Amino acid sequence: MTERPRPDEYAEDFESYIQLVPEGDISEMLQQQIKETASLLNSLSEEDGEYRYAPNKWSIKEVVGHMADTEWIMNYRMLSIARGETAPLPGYNDEEYVKAAAFNDHSLTDLTRHFTSVRQATLSLLNGLSDEALKRRGAANNEEVTARALAFIIAGHELHHRNLIKERYLK
């Protein structure tokens, strides 16, 4: 799928993520992203994984866990909307999810493997959806969104956090 979502297909809050996604086939981008992100994370030590660039900021491990959690949630939304769900889907509090998850108790290697597995699930879901299903609209977190937009949000969210790791954690 190469057609980008239009601004009326997602909440304004997601514009910055979608703008990060380059032109091209979204499935191919998602596949390439996971290679690049896994390579970056696999180059880090366990000690690096616990680094915080400022007090009260997430560690790299927490960022990776957050990326996986968010992708799971966006996948659920994409599946629900693509299948025609009419009930509004709830939002979530990413800060509370990170607190409850205890990501720092896990190895960076395990968190990277988990994120890679989640991305493979994303690709499996996305590649099984028809063009018609991808254009379906639903409501998530009190905002209208299409299944197609969610695929781009997933890609942009990953790029956003990979860029933050490079710029703020690995300087």
DRENZA-684880 format. One record per residue (C-alpha): residue number from 1; residue in three letters; x, y, z. Coordinates in Angstrom, 1 decimal, decimal comma, always signed. Layout:
N
<lummar k="NUM" r="ALA" x="X" y="Y" z="Z"/>
...
END
This chain:
171
<lummar k="1" r="MET" x="+0,0" y="+0,0" z="+0,0"/>
<lummar k="2" r="THR" x="+1,5" y="+3,3" z="-1,1"/>
<lummar k="3" r="GLU" x="-1,4" y="+5,7" z="-0,7"/>
<lummar k="4" r="ARG" x="-0,8" y="+8,0" z="+2,3"/>
<lummar k="5" r="PRO" x="-3,7" y="+8,8" z="+4,6"/>
<lummar k="6" r="ARG" x="-5,4" y="+12,2" z="+4,2"/>
<lummar k="7" r="PRO" x="-5,5" y="+14,5" z="+7,2"/>
<lummar k="8" r="ASP" x="-9,2" y="+13,8" z="+7,7"/>
<lummar k="9" r="GLU" x="-8,3" y="+10,1" z="+8,4"/>
<lummar k="10" r="TYR" x="-6,5" y="+10,8" z="+11,7"/>
<lummar k="11" r="ALA" x="-6,4" y="+13,1" z="+14,7"/>
<lummar k="12" r="GLU" x="-4,2" y="+16,2" z="+14,4"/>
<lummar k="13" r="ASP" x="-2,0" y="+14,8" z="+17,2"/>
<lummar k="14" r="PHE" x="-0,7" y="+12,2" z="+14,9"/>
<lummar k="15" r="GLU" x="+0,3" y="+14,5" z="+12,1"/>
<lummar k="16" r="SER" x="+4,0" y="+14,7" z="+13,2"/>
<lummar k="17" r="TYR" x="+4,3" y="+10,9" z="+13,1"/>
<lummar k="18" r="ILE" x="+2,7" y="+10,6" z="+9,7"/>
<lummar k="19" r="GLN" x="+5,0" y="+13,3" z="+8,3"/>
<lummar k="20" r="LEU" x="+8,0" y="+11,3" z="+9,4"/>
<lummar k="21" r="VAL" x="+7,0" y="+8,4" z="+7,1"/>
<lummar k="22" r="PRO" x="+8,7" y="+8,6" z="+3,7"/>
<lummar k="23" r="GLU" x="+6,8" y="+8,0" z="+0,5"/>
<lummar k="24" r="GLY" x="+6,6" y="+4,4" z="-0,6"/>
<lummar k="25" r="ASP" x="+5,0" y="+1,1" z="+0,3"/>
<lummar k="26" r="ILE" x="+4,1" y="+1,1" z="+4,0"/>
<lummar k="27" r="SER" x="+4,7" y="-2,7" z="+4,4"/>
<lummar k="28" r="GLU" x="+8,2" y="-2,4" z="+3,0"/>
<lummar k="29" r="MET" x="+8,9" y="+0,6" z="+5,3"/>
<lummar k="30" r="LEU" x="+7,7" y="-1,3" z="+8,4"/>
<lummar k="31" r="GLN" x="+9,9" y="-4,3" z="+7,4"/>
<lummar k="32" r="GLN" x="+12,9" y="-2,1" z="+6,9"/>
<lummar k="33" r="GLN" x="+12,3" y="-0,1" z="+10,1"/>
<lummar k="34" r="ILE" x="+12,5" y="-3,2" z="+12,2"/>
<lummar k="35" r="LYS" x="+15,8" y="-4,1" z="+10,7"/>
<lummar k="36" r="GLU" x="+17,2" y="-0,7" z="+11,4"/>
<lummar k="37" r="THR" x="+15,8" y="-0,4" z="+14,9"/>
<lummar k="38" r="ALA" x="+16,9" y="-3,9" z="+15,9"/>
<lummar k="39" r="SER" x="+20,4" y="-3,1" z="+14,6"/>
<lummar k="40" r="LEU" x="+20,5" y="+0,1" z="+16,6"/>
<lummar k="41" r="LEU" x="+19,3" y="-1,6" z="+19,8"/>
<lummar k="42" r="ASN" x="+21,5" y="-4,7" z="+19,4"/>
<lummar k="43" r="SER" x="+24,5" y="-2,4" z="+19,2"/>
<lummar k="44" r="LEU" x="+23,8" y="-1,2" z="+22,8"/>
<lummar k="45" r="SER" x="+24,9" y="-2,7" z="+26,1"/>
<lummar k="46" r="GLU" x="+22,6" y="-3,6" z="+29,0"/>
<lummar k="47" r="GLU" x="+24,0" y="-0,6" z="+30,8"/>
<lummar k="48" r="ASP" x="+23,1" y="+1,6" z="+27,8"/>
<lummar k="49" r="GLY" x="+19,6" y="+0,2" z="+28,0"/>
<lummar k="50" r="GLU" x="+19,2" y="+1,7" z="+31,5"/>
<lummar k="51" r="TYR" x="+20,4" y="+5,2" z="+30,5"/>
<lummar k="52" r="ARG" x="+18,1" y="+8,2" z="+31,0"/>
<lummar k="53" r="TYR" x="+19,1" y="+11,4" z="+29,3"/>
<lummar k="54" r="ALA" x="+17,4" y="+13,4" z="+32,1"/>
<lummar k="55" r="PRO" x="+15,8" y="+12,8" z="+35,5"/>
<lummar k="56" r="ASN" x="+12,2" y="+11,5" z="+35,2"/>
<lummar k="57" r="LYS" x="+12,7" y="+10,5" z="+31,5"/>
<lummar k="58" r="TRP" x="+12,3" y="+6,9" z="+30,4"/>
<lummar k="59" r="SER" x="+15,3" y="+4,7" z="+30,0"/>
<lummar k="60" r="ILE" x="+16,1" y="+3,2" z="+26,6"/>
<lummar k="61" r="LYS" x="+14,5" y="-0,1" z="+27,9"/>
<lummar k="62" r="GLU" x="+11,3" y="+1,8" z="+28,8"/>
<lummar k="63" r="VAL" x="+11,3" y="+3,5" z="+25,4"/>
<lummar k="64" r="VAL" x="+11,5" y="+0,1" z="+23,6"/>
<lummar k="65" r="GLY" x="+8,8" y="-1,3" z="+25,9"/>
<lummar k="66" r="HIS" x="+6,6" y="+1,7" z="+25,2"/>
<lummar k="67" r="MET" x="+7,1" y="+1,3" z="+21,5"/>
<lummar k="68" r="ALA" x="+6,0" y="-2,3" z="+21,7"/>
<lummar k="69" r="ASP" x="+3,0" y="-1,5" z="+23,9"/>
<lummar k="70" r="THR" x="+1,9" y="+1,3" z="+21,6"/>
<lummar k="71" r="GLU" x="+2,2" y="-0,9" z="+18,5"/>
<lummar k="72" r="TRP" x="+0,1" y="-3,6" z="+20,2"/>
<lummar k="73" r="ILE" x="-2,6" y="-1,0" z="+20,9"/>
<lummar k="74" r="MET" x="-2,5" y="+0,4" z="+17,4"/>
<lummar k="75" r="ASN" x="-2,7" y="-3,1" z="+15,9"/>
<lummar k="76" r="TYR" x="-5,8" y="-3,8" z="+18,0"/>
<lummar k="77" r="ARG" x="-7,3" y="-0,6" z="+16,7"/>
<lummar k="78" r="MET" x="-6,3" y="-1,4" z="+13,1"/>
<lummar k="79" r="LEU" x="-7,9" y="-4,9" z="+13,4"/>
<lummar k="80" r="SER" x="-11,0" y="-3,6" z="+15,0"/>
<lummar k="81" r="ILE" x="-11,6" y="-0,8" z="+12,6"/>
<lummar k="82" r="ALA" x="-10,7" y="-2,9" z="+9,5"/>
<lummar k="83" r="ARG" x="-13,3" y="-5,5" z="+10,6"/>
<lummar k="84" r="GLY" x="-15,9" y="-2,8" z="+10,9"/>
<lummar k="85" r="GLU" x="-16,1" y="-2,2" z="+14,7"/>
<lummar k="86" r="THR" x="-18,5" y="+0,5" z="+15,5"/>
<lummar k="87" r="ALA" x="-18,0" y="+0,8" z="+19,2"/>
<lummar k="88" r="PRO" x="-15,5" y="+3,6" z="+20,2"/>
<lummar k="89" r="LEU" x="-12,1" y="+2,2" z="+21,2"/>
<lummar k="90" r="PRO" x="-10,5" y="+3,5" z="+24,4"/>
<lummar k="91" r="GLY" x="-7,4" y="+5,6" z="+24,8"/>
<lummar k="92" r="TYR" x="-4,6" y="+4,6" z="+27,1"/>
<lummar k="93" r="ASN" x="-2,1" y="+6,4" z="+29,4"/>
<lummar k="94" r="ASP" x="+1,4" y="+5,5" z="+28,1"/>
<lummar k="95" r="GLU" x="+3,0" y="+6,8" z="+31,3"/>
<lummar k="96" r="GLU" x="+1,0" y="+4,4" z="+33,4"/>
<lummar k="97" r="TYR" x="+1,6" y="+1,5" z="+31,1"/>
<lummar k="98" r="VAL" x="+5,4" y="+2,1" z="+31,4"/>
<lummar k="99" r="LYS" x="+5,2" y="+2,3" z="+35,2"/>
<lummar k="100" r="ALA" x="+3,2" y="-0,9" z="+35,4"/>
<lummar k="101" r="ALA" x="+5,4" y="-2,9" z="+33,0"/>
<lummar k="102" r="ALA" x="+8,8" y="-2,8" z="+34,9"/>
<lummar k="103" r="PHE" x="+10,7" y="-2,8" z="+31,6"/>
<lummar k="104" r="ASN" x="+13,9" y="-2,2" z="+33,4"/>
<lummar k="105" r="ASP" x="+13,6" y="-5,6" z="+34,9"/>
<lummar k="106" r="HIS" x="+14,0" y="-7,1" z="+31,4"/>
<lummar k="107" r="SER" x="+17,1" y="-7,4" z="+29,3"/>
<lummar k="108" r="LEU" x="+17,4" y="-5,0" z="+26,4"/>
<lummar k="109" r="THR" x="+17,9" y="-8,1" z="+24,2"/>
<lummar k="110" r="ASP" x="+14,5" y="-9,5" z="+25,3"/>
<lummar k="111" r="LEU" x="+12,8" y="-6,2" z="+24,8"/>
<lummar k="112" r="THR" x="+14,3" y="-5,9" z="+21,3"/>
<lummar k="113" r="ARG" x="+13,1" y="-9,4" z="+20,5"/>
<lummar k="114" r="HIS" x="+9,6" y="-8,6" z="+21,8"/>
<lummar k="115" r="PHE" x="+9,4" y="-5,4" z="+19,7"/>
<lummar k="116" r="THR" x="+10,6" y="-7,4" z="+16,7"/>
<lummar k="117" r="SER" x="+7,8" y="-9,9" z="+17,3"/>
<lummar k="118" r="VAL" x="+5,2" y="-7,2" z="+17,6"/>
<lummar k="119" r="ARG" x="+6,3" y="-5,7" z="+14,3"/>
<lummar k="120" r="GLN" x="+6,1" y="-9,1" z="+12,6"/>
<lummar k="121" r="ALA" x="+2,5" y="-9,3" z="+13,9"/>
<lummar k="122" r="THR" x="+1,9" y="-5,8" z="+12,5"/>
<lummar k="123" r="LEU" x="+3,1" y="-6,9" z="+9,1"/>
<lummar k="124" r="SER" x="+1,0" y="-10,0" z="+9,2"/>
<lummar k="125" r="LEU" x="-2,1" y="-8,0" z="+10,1"/>
<lummar k="126" r="LEU" x="-1,5" y="-5,3" z="+7,6"/>
<lummar k="127" r="ASN" x="-0,6" y="-7,6" z="+4,7"/>
<lummar k="128" r="GLY" x="-3,9" y="-9,5" z="+5,3"/>
<lummar k="129" r="LEU" x="-6,1" y="-6,4" z="+5,0"/>
<lummar k="130" r="SER" x="-7,9" y="-5,5" z="+1,8"/>
<lummar k="131" r="ASP" x="-7,8" y="-2,0" z="+0,4"/>
<lummar k="132" r="GLU" x="-11,5" y="-1,6" z="+1,4"/>
<lummar k="133" r="ALA" x="-10,7" y="-2,7" z="+5,0"/>
<lummar k="134" r="LEU" x="-7,8" y="-0,2" z="+5,2"/>
<lummar k="135" r="LYS" x="-10,1" y="+2,7" z="+4,3"/>
<lummar k="136" r="ARG" x="-12,7" y="+1,8" z="+7,0"/>
<lummar k="137" r="ARG" x="-13,2" y="+4,5" z="+9,7"/>
<lummar k="138" r="GLY" x="-13,7" y="+4,0" z="+13,3"/>
<lummar k="139" r="ALA" x="-13,2" y="+5,9" z="+16,6"/>
<lummar k="140" r="ALA" x="-10,3" y="+5,5" z="+18,9"/>
<lummar k="141" r="ASN" x="-9,6" y="+7,7" z="+21,9"/>
<lummar k="142" r="ASN" x="-12,5" y="+9,9" z="+20,9"/>
<lummar k="143" r="GLU" x="-11,1" y="+10,6" z="+17,5"/>
<lummar k="144" r="GLU" x="-11,9" y="+9,3" z="+14,0"/>
<lummar k="145" r="VAL" x="-9,2" y="+7,2" z="+12,3"/>
<lummar k="146" r="THR" x="-8,9" y="+4,8" z="+9,4"/>
<lummar k="147" r="ALA" x="-7,1" y="+1,5" z="+9,5"/>
<lummar k="148" r="ARG" x="-4,7" y="+2,8" z="+6,9"/>
<lummar k="149" r="ALA" x="-3,8" y="+5,8" z="+9,0"/>
<lummar k="150" r="LEU" x="-3,0" y="+3,5" z="+11,9"/>
<lummar k="151" r="ALA" x="-0,4" y="+1,7" z="+9,8"/>
<lummar k="152" r="PHE" x="+1,3" y="+5,1" z="+9,1"/>
<lummar k="153" r="ILE" x="+1,0" y="+6,1" z="+12,8"/>
<lummar k="154" r="ILE" x="+2,8" y="+2,9" z="+13,8"/>
<lummar k="155" r="ALA" x="+5,6" y="+3,6" z="+11,4"/>
<lummar k="156" r="GLY" x="+5,9" y="+7,3" z="+12,4"/>
<lummar k="157" r="HIS" x="+5,8" y="+6,4" z="+16,1"/>
<lummar k="158" r="GLU" x="+8,7" y="+4,0" z="+15,7"/>
<lummar k="159" r="LEU" x="+10,7" y="+6,6" z="+13,7"/>
<lummar k="160" r="HIS" x="+10,0" y="+9,3" z="+16,3"/>
<lummar k="161" r="HIS" x="+11,3" y="+7,2" z="+19,1"/>
<lummar k="162" r="ARG" x="+14,3" y="+5,8" z="+17,1"/>
<lummar k="163" r="ASN" x="+15,2" y="+9,4" z="+16,4"/>
<lummar k="164" r="LEU" x="+14,9" y="+10,4" z="+20,0"/>
<lummar k="165" r="ILE" x="+17,1" y="+7,5" z="+21,0"/>
<lummar k="166" r="LYS" x="+19,8" y="+8,6" z="+18,6"/>
<lummar k="167" r="GLU" x="+19,5" y="+12,4" z="+19,4"/>
<lummar k="168" r="ARG" x="+19,0" y="+12,3" z="+23,2"/>
<lummar k="169" r="TYR" x="+20,3" y="+9,0" z="+24,5"/>
<lummar k="170" r="LEU" x="+23,3" y="+8,3" z="+22,2"/>
<lummar k="171" r="LYS" x="+24,9" y="+11,7" z="+21,8"/>
END
